[in-house]
Structure formats: C-alpha cells, structure tokens
Amino acid sequence: MSAPNLSIAPGPDSVVHLFDVTVRRGPAVLLDAIRWNVDADERWVILGPNGAGKTTLLQIAAAQLHPTSGRAHVLGSRLGAVALAEIRPLIGLSSAALAARVPPQETARNVVVSAGYGVLGRWREQYDELDFGRADELLDAMGVAQLADRRYGTLSEGERKRVLAARALMTDPELLLLDEPAAGLDLGGREDLLRRLSVLAEHPAAPATVLVTHHVEEIPTAFSHVLLLREGRIVAAGPIEQTLTEAALSDTFAMPLHLEQRDGRYFAHATD
Ligand SMILES: Nc1ncnc2c1ncn2[C@@H]1O[C@H](COP(=O)(O)OP(=O)(O)OP(=O)(O)O)[C@@H](O)[C@H]1O
C-alpha cells in the first residue's frame, strides 16, 4: 500500500508531503514512488528492516536530500525550489550521522545550545542566559541534567542519544526527526527514554514527530501513525492501531511474526 489517495499537493496542515518520491543511486532504487503525508499533529514511527530505506526517507524529511524524481514538500516548501538552509532551522534532527560529527571535547550543554546556530559545538557565537537555561531544561527533560558540564566524548552511547534528543528540541522545531533514538540503550535506559518521548508526544504543542526504529518495542505510547517500509517501498502506512498488524509486520520483515499489544506498547517475536 502506498497511500494511493494522497493528493499531489500538500494540505494546509501538512509538514511533510511526498508524492511519488524516488531516490536512485546508480542502478539501486533506495526509495520507490513513496507517497506519504505527515500533518502537524501527527507522531509517526517508520519501521522496517536493515537497508529498507528508513534513513534515506528521513534525510528527505530533514531537507538534506533531494529526490531523484517526484515531489517532496517539507514545511510548505518544495525541495529543489527553495534554499534548503531556509527550512533546516525549523527541523530538529537526531541521527547517527550527526552523533559522529559532534566534537568530543564539547560539553553536553554546548552541544545542545549550539543547535540555535545550526553548528555542532561552540565556536565564537555568544549565547545568552535564556539559551543556556533552555538547554539545561531540555537536558533535564531527557534525564541528563547532571551531565551538562561533561564532555560529549566521555558520555556513554545512551547518554549521547539523550543529549542529541535535547539538541534536536533546542530550536523549538516544527518538525522533530529522531533516527533510532533508543538504539544502544540498556533496558532501563530505553524504557526511561520511551516514557520521556511519550510525554513529549502527548503534549499538544509538541512538533510533528517522526521516529525511525527497527523494533516495535521501541515505539513510544502516544505515537499515532506508522509507516512500514521494505526494500524502498511502503508496505502499509496509516494510524498505528489499524496499520500495525501481525500480517503487515510479517510482510515488512519477510518472516512470520507474532505481535502483541499491551498498554499502548508493542512486542513481537518469530512464530515457530
Ligand atoms: N550511495 C549509495 N549507492 C547504492 N546504494 C546505497 C547508497 N546509499 C545507500 N544505499 C543503500 O540503500 C539502502 C537503504 O539505505 P538506508 O540507510 O536508507 O536504510 P535503513 O533502512 O536506514 O537501514 P538500517 O536500518 O540498516 O540503518 C541500503 O541497502 C543501502 O545499502
């Protein structure tokens, strides 16, 4: 299924709108005629196996990549028609690619506060007390207030993820993109982060959010929609309750899977 009824142009509440978006690299088709719309009040999960195209799709939503063909609108602007630098400050992104570029000697607080300037780590910019206050609040909201003065390079994998999630929120973005925010976290860390992301997602003023994951166990409650991706194609997309079914999940991962839902959370395992 690939949202055949999606209109060619974005609606008034649309934050991300893709119409027949295809991404090719040589003979490889990374994304194949994707039709997808994210409205401002929606919280989406993109779920799929390794190599499905999830990160590529997120790069389009982050206005970091142009489609090879098709129409992509992000925050009302058509990619290719506007300078991407204009809309990027409105997008909060946390990804492995970003994590790898953070200067290790930078403090956690500076990693967060420098998002306001679209740079990684402090250079010569001057920040005011309000900026630092907001950075500390966001570190606190992500459960790492005590690490504000620690150097990024000394943080554990899970602590870095939280700092980058705080950074993604620093500019008060209209679109929040989280690529595998719970990867590398231990069980307690994952559960704590998911609870915090659920609190955020439930907030009426929270930005439209897209979270990428390989695992249904990493879907925070309060996320409203799911897009299941396999080999660059949409298997199913829509409201999570109706769309995340055992059959659709089994198709996505190309194996028979048992899916359970309890208290708004999902759990899956292979059937015998
Ligand atoms: N420049 C390229 N040329 C050819 N193939 C590419 C190129 N870049 C990415 N790919 C392929 O595109 C596919 C989709 O990659 P992408 O990183 O979007 O997948 P993903 O779903 O995020 O994977 P993972 O879960 O493993 O992170 C992969 O098979 C990858 O090998």
The ligand as an SDF file (V2000), in Angstrom:
LIG
                    3D

 31 33  0  0  0  0  0  0  0  0999 V2000
   25.1270    5.6700   -2.4680 N   0  0  0  0  0  0  0  0  0  0  0  0
   24.5230    4.5020   -2.4720 C   0  0  0  0  0  0  0  0  0  0  0  0
   24.6040    3.6600   -3.5340 N   0  0  0  0  0  0  0  0  0  0  0  0
   23.9750    2.4640   -3.5420 C   0  0  0  0  0  0  0  0  0  0  0  0
   23.1950    2.0380   -2.5240 N   0  0  0  0  0  0  0  0  0  0  0  0
   23.0700    2.8420   -1.4470 C   0  0  0  0  0  0  0  0  0  0  0  0
   23.7080    4.1160   -1.3600 C   0  0  0  0  0  0  0  0  0  0  0  0
   23.4010    4.6580   -0.1800 N   0  0  0  0  0  0  0  0  0  0  0  0
   22.5920    3.7810    0.4500 C   0  0  0  0  0  0  0  0  0  0  0  0
   22.4010    2.6770   -0.3100 N   0  0  0  0  0  0  0  0  0  0  0  0
   21.5800    1.5010    0.0050 C   0  0  0  0  0  0  0  0  0  0  0  0
   20.2550    1.9490    0.1590 O   0  0  0  0  0  0  0  0  0  0  0  0
   19.5510    1.1030    1.0600 C   0  0  0  0  0  0  0  0  0  0  0  0
   18.7920    1.9370    2.0540 C   0  0  0  0  0  0  0  0  0  0  0  0
   19.7010    2.5520    2.9670 O   0  0  0  0  0  0  0  0  0  0  0  0
   19.1760    3.2710    4.2920 P   0  0  0  0  0  0  0  0  0  0  0  0
   20.3810    3.6930    5.0660 O   0  0  0  0  0  0  0  0  0  0  0  0
   18.1930    4.3090    3.9320 O   0  0  0  0  0  0  0  0  0  0  0  0
   18.4380    2.0560    5.0080 O   0  0  0  0  0  0  0  0  0  0  0  0
   17.9250    1.9130    6.5030 P   0  0  0  0  0  0  0  0  0  0  0  0
   16.5500    1.3560    6.4220 O   0  0  0  0  0  0  0  0  0  0  0  0
   18.0950    3.1810    7.2370 O   0  0  0  0  0  0  0  0  0  0  0  0
   18.9320    0.8120    7.0410 O   0  0  0  0  0  0  0  0  0  0  0  0
   19.4780    0.4890    8.5400 P   0  0  0  0  0  0  0  0  0  0  0  0
   18.2830    0.0600    9.3180 O   0  0  0  0  0  0  0  0  0  0  0  0
   20.4360   -0.6340    8.3080 O   0  0  0  0  0  0  0  0  0  0  0  0
   20.1160    1.7410    9.0630 O   0  0  0  0  0  0  0  0  0  0  0  0
   20.6030    0.1810    1.6630 C   0  0  0  0  0  0  0  0  0  0  0  0
   20.5130   -1.0910    1.0450 O   0  0  0  0  0  0  0  0  0  0  0  0
   21.9230    0.8470    1.3180 C   0  0  0  0  0  0  0  0  0  0  0  0
   22.9620   -0.1020    1.1610 O   0  0  0  0  0  0  0  0  0  0  0  0
  1  2  1  0
  2  3  1  0
  2  7  2  0
  3  4  2  0
  4  5  1  0
  5  6  2  0
  6  7  1  0
  6 10  1  0
  7  8  1  0
  8  9  2  0
  9 10  1  0
 10 11  1  0
 11 12  1  0
 11 30  1  0
 12 13  1  0
 13 14  1  0
 13 28  1  0
 14 15  1  0
 15 16  1  0
 16 17  2  0
 16 18  1  0
 16 19  1  0
 19 20  1  0
 20 21  2  0
 20 22  1  0
 20 23  1  0
 23 24  1  0
 24 25  2  0
 24 26  1  0
 24 27  1  0
 28 29  1  0
 28 30  1  0
 30 31  1  0
M  END
$$$$
